Amino acid sequence: MIKVLAERALYDYTGGEIPSLKLLEKRYAAQTVGHSEDGSQWWLN
């Protein structure tokens, strides 16, 4: 995903920055847990 998400054109419309590998690893690790830290939200990823 790092290559796909590094395409600058993706952010022309949505804004934001190109994510670093470290950020993506942190984001995906959190998503694989399946719920928010406080347990109030559940994700079916």
Phi, psi and omega in degrees: 000335183301322178291316182296314184282356178274358180288114184303325182300335179299332187259358177297322182267316187273341185080188180090185184238159174293124183287144176279164177300319181298317178296315179298319178299317179294315181298312182291326177297318179294320182292326182289342176296323175097358179203162178292165181302322181272358178079006182279344180232139178240141181240133179255065181279000000 
